[in-house]
Amino acid sequence: MQLLTSPRFLGFLSVVAIAACVTMTAPAPAQAQVTAYRQAVAEAASRDDAIAEFYRSNDYRPIWTGADDAGMARRQALLDAVAAASDHGLPAQRYDPHALRAMMQAARTPRDLGALEVELSRVFVQFATDIQTGILTPKKVDADIVRKVPLRDRTAYLTNFTQSTPAGFFRKLPPQSPEYARLMREKMRLETILAAGGWGAQVPGTTLRPGENGDGVVRLRNRLMRMGYLTRSATAQYDAKMQAAVQQFQLDHGLDADGVAGPSTVRQVNIEAQERLQSVIVAMERERWINQPLGQRHILVNITDFSARIMDDNKVTFQTRSVVGKNDPARRTPEFSDVMDHMVINPSWFVPRSIATGEYLPLLQRNRNAVSYMEITDRNGRRVNRANVNFANYTARTFPFSMRQPPSSRNALGLVKFMFPNKYNIYLHDTPAKNLFSHETRDYSHGCIRLADPFDFAYTLLARQSDDPVGFFQSHLRSGAESRVNLTDPVQVHIIYRTAFTVAKGKTNYRADVYGRDANIWRALAREGVALRAGQV
C-alpha cells in the first residue's frame, strides 16, 4: 500500500521513532516530541482497559507506527485482514480500512501519531475478537442460547501479536475447524450464484412425480441443475436421473428421500440462494461461538437436524435420530456444552416440578388415581397415600409433593439415560414413544433429547471401557435395578443449532429454522452491519 511506504509518512514516523529512543539528556525538541507522543498514547488508550494495560506494560512504545520493517508489516497485515472481513461474514465498515488510511494520511504531529497508534490497536482487538469468537453475545439474541463463548484475553491479543509473524497471526485467528473452512467455501459459492442471477424460476406448488412432464418438471430440472444436483439436461420428463437428484436433495435437506417432489420438497427447492447464504453466514458466526477444542471424542446434537452423533477425530462414528424440545417457549431445547460423565440404566424419572404442577396436578384434581404409575412422595421422600390427599386444596405454587416414575419399560425416560449434569436439567435418554422417530419434524419433548437407538449409543460409549459392551449393558438392564455406570473417559457434549452444516464429502446440508433462532441471529447480524453480497461470476 503506497501510504504505508510513502516518504512523507515514513519520514514523520522516523522523527518520532528517533525521539522515542532519546535519553533524558536529549535536546528539548526531541524530548518534547516523545513526551507528546507518550501522553497521546496514554490518553487515547485510557478509554479501553485492555489496551491501556498493554501500553503500560509496553512502556508506551509503538507497535504499529514505527518506521521499521516490523511496524510496516503489522500495518499492512491489519489493513489486508480487515479488507477481507466480508469474506468471513463480518461487518466490514466496523473496521473501516479507508478511515485508517485517512488517519495515517492526516497524521502531522506526535499527538496525531499517538492517537493513530491506539486506533490501530483498537481496530485490531475488535477484529481479532470478532473473527475468533463472534460479533454477537448469544444470550442477548435468544435467551435459550446459553452457550458460554470462549472469549480470549483482549490484552493478550496485542502481546501475542507482537511476538508473532503478522500475516501468520491473522491466518490463525478464525476457527481452524474443517466445518468453518467448508462453510466459507459454500458462502463463496452462493455469492457466485447470486451474481449469476440465482437458481431461476421457482417450481409451482404442486406435487411432481416420476414419469410426469410439463413446465413444472422443467422448472424443477433447471433449479436442480443450478444447485448442482443434476447434470445439464434438456429433458422435460421426470426421469430416473431427476428422481435420483430429488432423492439426494431430500437427504441433504432432512426430508424423506422418496424421490417425489411433494409440498415439503418443493418448498425447500424454492428457497432462494440469498436465504441459504444468510443461513451459512449465521452458521459461521455460530462456529465462532464454539471456537475451542470440542474433544477428540465428542457428542454433537444438532437440534434442527433432529440427530445425535458421536464424533471421533471429527468423523461420525455413530449417528441416530432424535426428538428435541417442542417449539414452545417453555420447552425449547437450549444450546450449551457440557461433559457427559455417566449413564443410568433402568432409570427412575423424577418429574420436574413444572410438569408435576402444570400437567399432572390438574389430572389429579379431577381424579386422584390418575397417572397411577407415578409415585407421589412428601418432602422427606416418603410415599404418599393418594386416598388421604385432597389435591383440589393445592395450586401450582402450594403443591407440596414430588412425583417419581419407577424404572420400567413404560418409564418416560425409557431404559437408559445419559447424564451431563447441568442446571438446565437437559440430558439424552431412551423413550417408549418410538413412533415419533418416523416423523420428519421431531420437536415433541419437554426439552431433553430422546434417542431412537439408545442401546447402540450406549454400546458405542462403553466400547472404550469394556471388552463386551453389549453384554455389560444387557446384564445391568436384565437386573431391572437402577444402576449408574460411570464413563471412564467423560465425553464433551455440544448441543448446537445449525440450519446450515457441512459434510466432509458432499453438499452443504440445510434444515428448517424450527425455533426461529437463526432468523433472530441474522437480524442481529444485519443490525451490526453484516450484509449479503454477490461474488464474481
NORBELFEN-V774217 format. One record per residue. PSI is psi in radians with two decimals (999 if undefined). D_CENTER is the distance of its C-alpha to the mean C-alpha in Angstrom with 2 decimals. Layout:
PSI;D_CENTER / PSI;D_CENTER
This chain:
2.25;36.05 / -0.68;39.58 / -0.66;38.99 / -0.44;37.75 / 0.15;41.01 / 2.46;43.48 / -0.71;46.67 / -0.81;46.59 / -0.82;43.06 / -0.62;43.66 / -0.75;47.12 / -0.73;45.87 / -0.68;43.26 / -0.72;46.10 / -0.83;48.26 / -0.63;45.66 / -0.73;44.65 / -0.74;48.33 / -0.61;48.74 / -0.32;45.85 / -0.05;47.74 / 2.75;51.10 / 3.11;52.79 / -0.26;54.12 / 0.20;57.41 / 2.78;56.01 / 2.64;57.64 / -0.77;56.69 / -0.77;54.93 / -0.77;52.51 / -0.65;51.90 / -0.66;51.37 / -0.81;48.74 / -0.63;46.73 / -0.77;47.09 / -0.70;45.90 / -0.87;42.91 / -0.73;41.92 / -0.70;42.39 / -0.74;40.26 / -0.81;37.40 / -0.76;37.80 / -0.81;37.96 / -0.67;34.98 / -0.40;32.82 / -0.29;33.85 / -0.12;31.42 / 1.98;28.44 / -0.71;28.91 / -0.76;26.77 / -0.70;28.59 / -0.72;31.90 / -0.73;31.50 / -0.83;30.97 / -0.54;34.07 / -0.79;36.18 / -0.40;35.52 / 0.06;36.12 / 0.54;39.39 / 0.45;38.21 / 2.58;38.61 / 2.47;36.91 / -0.34;34.03 / -0.65;33.60 / 0.28;37.02 / 2.69;39.26 / -0.02;41.58 / 3.04;40.92 / -0.63;38.89 / -0.79;36.01 / -0.74;35.64 / -0.74;35.88 / -0.67;33.25 / -0.76;30.75 / -0.77;31.46 / -0.76;31.15 / -0.70;27.87 / -0.83;26.34 / -0.66;27.72 / -0.73;26.57 / -0.83;22.98 / -0.46;22.70 / -0.43;24.57 / 0.24;21.77 / -0.67;18.98 / -0.45;18.67 / -0.50;17.95 / 0.16;14.48 / 0.50;14.04 / 2.74;15.28 / 1.74;18.24 / -0.63;21.19 / -0.29;23.68 / -0.52;22.08 / -0.35;23.46 / 1.33;26.48 / -0.48;28.26 / -0.71;31.27 / -0.64;31.76 / -0.75;31.57 / -0.73;34.20 / -0.65;36.35 / -0.67;36.19 / -0.77;37.38 / -0.59;40.12 / -0.16;41.29 / 2.20;41.53 / -0.48;45.22 / 2.90;45.64 / -0.62;44.34 / -0.69;42.66 / -0.75;40.90 / -0.67;39.76 / -0.73;38.50 / -0.69;36.47 / -0.75;35.07 / -0.83;34.18 / -0.62;32.06 / -0.69;30.46 / -0.70;29.34 / -0.70;27.85 / -0.82;26.12 / -0.71;24.53 / -0.87;23.64 / -0.72;21.89 / -0.85;20.02 / -0.79;18.91 / -0.76;18.09 / -0.80;15.88 / -0.80;14.11 / -0.36;13.54 / -0.68;12.61 / 0.22;10.38 / 2.80;9.85 / -0.19;12.49 / 2.71;11.48 / 1.93;11.85 / -0.85;9.38 / -0.38;12.37 / -0.39;14.61 / -0.76;12.85 / 2.22;12.75 / -0.34;14.62 / -0.03;12.84 / 1.52;9.49 / 0.37;11.35 / 2.42;8.96 / 1.94;11.11 / 2.33;9.88 / 1.19;12.12 / 2.49;14.27 / 2.80;17.22 / 2.20;20.81 / -0.60;21.78 / -0.67;25.36 / -0.53;24.41 / -0.84;22.82 / -0.77;26.34 / -0.84;28.17 / -0.60;26.23 / -0.74;26.50 / -0.29;30.26 / 0.18;30.47 / 2.93;28.62 / 2.16;29.34 / -0.94;27.87 / -0.68;26.55 / -0.66;25.23 / -0.78;23.40 / -0.60;21.55 / -0.52;20.70 / -0.07;18.97 / -0.80;16.84 / 2.83;13.81 / 2.36;11.54 / 0.21;14.17 / 2.60;12.28 / -0.59;13.88 / -0.79;10.74 / -0.73;10.42 / -0.72;14.18 / -0.63;14.36 / -0.67;12.03 / -0.71;14.39 / -0.70;17.30 / -0.65;16.31 / -0.83;15.98 / -0.65;19.46 / -0.78;20.82 / -0.62;19.97 / -0.65;21.45 / -0.70;24.54 / -0.73;24.81 / -0.73;24.71 / -0.49;27.41 / 0.05;29.46 / 0.11;29.40 / -2.72;26.64 / 0.12;27.31 / -2.96;30.62 / 2.48;32.23 / 2.80;30.40 / 2.37;31.68 / 2.57;33.93 / 0.94;32.54 / 2.91;34.76 / 2.25;34.48 / 2.32;35.40 / 2.73;36.73 / 2.41;37.96 / -0.33;41.48 / 2.88;41.16 / 3.08;41.68 / -3.07;41.79 / -0.69;39.82 / -0.70;36.73 / -0.71;36.63 / -0.76;37.12 / -0.71;34.20 / -0.78;31.97 / -0.81;33.28 / -0.74;32.63 / -0.69;28.99 / -0.62;28.35 / -0.82;30.13 / -0.47;28.13 / -0.23;24.84 / 0.23;26.22 / -0.22;26.97 / 2.35;30.70 / 2.87;33.14 / 2.29;35.56 / 2.64;37.97 / 0.10;40.68 / 2.55;41.02 / 0.17;41.05 / 2.51;40.86 / 1.43;37.97 / -3.01;38.89 / -0.63;37.52 / -0.70;35.36 / -0.66;33.74 / -0.75;33.27 / -0.67;31.51 / -0.73;29.27 / -0.71;28.43 / -0.73;27.68 / -0.70;25.23 / -0.75;23.57 / -0.74;23.41 / -0.70;21.85 / -0.16;19.09 / 0.31;18.45 / 0.50;18.74 / 2.79;22.35 / 2.14;25.56 / 1.25;26.91 / -0.08;30.49 / 0.07;31.13 / 2.27;32.20 / 1.36;30.66 / -3.03;30.68 / -0.77;29.27 / -0.62;25.64 / -0.81;25.77 / -0.67;27.56 / -0.73;25.10 / -0.67;22.21 / -0.60;24.58 / -0.10;25.40 / 2.26;21.95 / 2.82;22.47 / -0.60;20.86 / -0.60;19.85 / -0.67;17.72 / -0.66;16.04 / -0.69;15.60 / -0.77;13.89 / -0.69;11.31 / -0.76;10.88 / -0.69;10.75 / -0.73;8.08 / -0.63;5.97 / -0.71;7.33 / -0.74;6.58 / -0.64;2.81 / -0.58;4.44 / -0.53;6.87 / -0.39;5.69 / 0.59;6.17 / 1.35;9.02 / 2.88;11.59 / 2.17;13.62 / -0.20;12.12 / 2.36;15.74 / -0.77;18.29 / 2.26;18.20 / 2.88;15.21 / 2.28;14.32 / 2.02;11.27 / 1.99;11.41 / 1.94;9.77 / -0.80;11.16 / -0.43;11.86 / -0.14;13.46 / 0.90;15.50 / 2.76;15.40 / 2.30;15.34 / 2.50;15.71 / 2.17;17.35 / 2.31;16.39 / 2.08;19.06 / 0.80;18.80 / 0.29;15.83 / 2.47;18.08 / 2.09;18.08 / -0.26;21.17 / 2.49;20.99 / 2.46;19.37 / 2.73;20.34 / 2.74;19.83 / 2.82;18.66 / 2.36;19.43 / -3.12;17.02 / 2.48;17.92 / 2.56;20.05 / 1.30;18.94 / 2.40;20.96 / -0.55;20.17 / -0.10;21.55 / -0.13;20.01 / 2.42;16.39 / 2.21;14.26 / 2.88;12.18 / 2.19;8.74 / 3.04;9.59 / 2.56;10.82 / -2.93;14.56 / 2.14;17.40 / 2.15;19.51 / -0.16;23.09 / 2.90;25.35 / 2.74;26.16 / 2.11;28.91 / 2.41;31.27 / 1.03;33.34 / 2.68;31.35 / 2.71;32.68 / 1.94;30.65 / 1.90;30.98 / 2.18;30.36 / 2.52;28.08 / -0.62;30.37 / -0.62;28.60 / -0.72;29.46 / -0.77;32.89 / -0.53;33.96 / -0.54;32.19 / -0.76;32.98 / -0.63;35.64 / -0.79;37.89 / -0.61;38.92 / -0.75;39.85 / -0.56;41.87 / -0.53;43.60 / -0.56;44.83 / 1.91;45.68 / -0.29;45.67 / 0.13;45.48 / 2.78;42.28 / 0.99;39.44 / -0.32;42.15 / -0.06;39.90 / 2.39;38.32 / 2.43;39.97 / 2.23;40.43 / 2.71;40.89 / -3.00;42.01 / -0.39;40.67 / 0.10;42.45 / 0.15;40.95 / 2.43;44.25 / 2.40;44.29 / 2.37;45.58 / 2.00;48.27 / -0.54;47.11 / -0.36;50.77 / 0.13;51.12 / 2.28;48.23 / 1.70;48.39 / -0.33;44.75 / -0.28;45.82 / -0.12;46.46 / 2.63;42.77 / 3.08;39.91 / -0.55;36.20 / -0.61;36.74 / -0.10;39.89 / 2.03;39.18 / 0.05;40.10 / 2.85;39.15 / 2.82;36.35 / 2.48;35.80 / 2.39;35.16 / 2.02;35.18 / 2.88;36.80 / 2.38;35.69 / 2.96;36.66 / -0.31;35.51 / -0.09;35.14 / 2.43;32.82 / -0.42;29.71 / 0.03;27.68 / -2.47;29.70 / 0.01;30.98 / 2.51;28.12 / 2.63;25.08 / 2.10;22.51 / 2.28;21.95 / 1.44;19.39 / 2.19;21.16 / 2.77;19.13 / -0.14;20.32 / -0.07;18.56 / 0.72;20.83 / 2.38;18.24 / 3.05;19.11 / 2.50;19.60 / 2.90;23.10 / 3.03;25.77 / 2.53;27.32 / -0.23;30.76 / 1.18;29.41 / -0.42;28.93 / -0.43;29.70 / -0.40;26.31 / -0.19;24.68 / -0.15;26.79 / 2.59;25.12 / -0.74;22.75 / 2.22;20.63 / 1.11;20.36 / 1.68;19.39 / -0.26;22.43 / 3.13;21.83 / 0.07;22.01 / -0.61;18.45 / 2.91;18.86 / 2.06;17.91 / 2.46;21.08 / 2.43;21.57 / -0.57;23.99 / 1.15;25.21 / -0.58;25.08 / -0.82;28.14 / -0.61;26.92 / -0.78;23.62 / -0.74;25.94 / -0.73;28.17 / -0.71;25.43 / -0.69;24.42 / -0.28;28.13 / -0.39;29.19 / -0.16;28.41 / 0.12;30.84 / 2.40;33.45 / -0.32;35.78 / 1.27;35.97 / -0.60;32.69 / -0.84;33.94 / -0.72;37.26 / -0.85;35.80 / -0.82;33.46 / -0.57;36.19 / -0.71;38.76 / -0.70;36.71 / -0.76;36.05 / -0.44;39.77 / -0.46;40.79 / -0.13;39.35 / 2.53;38.73 / 2.22;35.47 / 2.45;34.34 / 2.32;31.53 / 1.99;30.50 / 2.54;28.68 / 2.16;26.42 / -0.72;28.12 / 1.71;24.89 / 2.62;22.10 / 2.30;18.79 / 2.43;15.30 / 2.26;13.33 / 1.96;9.56 / 1.94;9.04 / 3.05;5.88 / 1.72;6.35 / 2.03;6.63 / -0.18;9.92 / 2.19;10.14 / 2.74;9.95 / 2.90;12.74 / 2.71;15.52 / -0.72;17.76 / 1.96;20.72 / -3.05;20.55 / 2.80;19.00 / 2.38;15.49 / 2.56;14.86 / 2.53;14.23 / 2.84;14.11 / 2.61;15.31 / 1.32;13.42 / -0.60;15.09 / -0.06;14.45 / 0.22;14.32 / -0.71;11.13 / -0.56;10.02 / -0.70;13.62 / -0.73;13.49 / -0.74;10.70 / -0.73;12.77 / -0.69;15.86 / -0.70;14.70 / -0.74;13.85 / -0.66;17.24 / -0.52;18.97 / -0.11;17.94 / 0.06;19.55 / 2.34;17.00 / 2.64;19.10 / 2.65;19.41 / 2.73;22.01 / 2.41;24.14 / -3.00;24.75 / 2.40;28.07 / 999;29.64
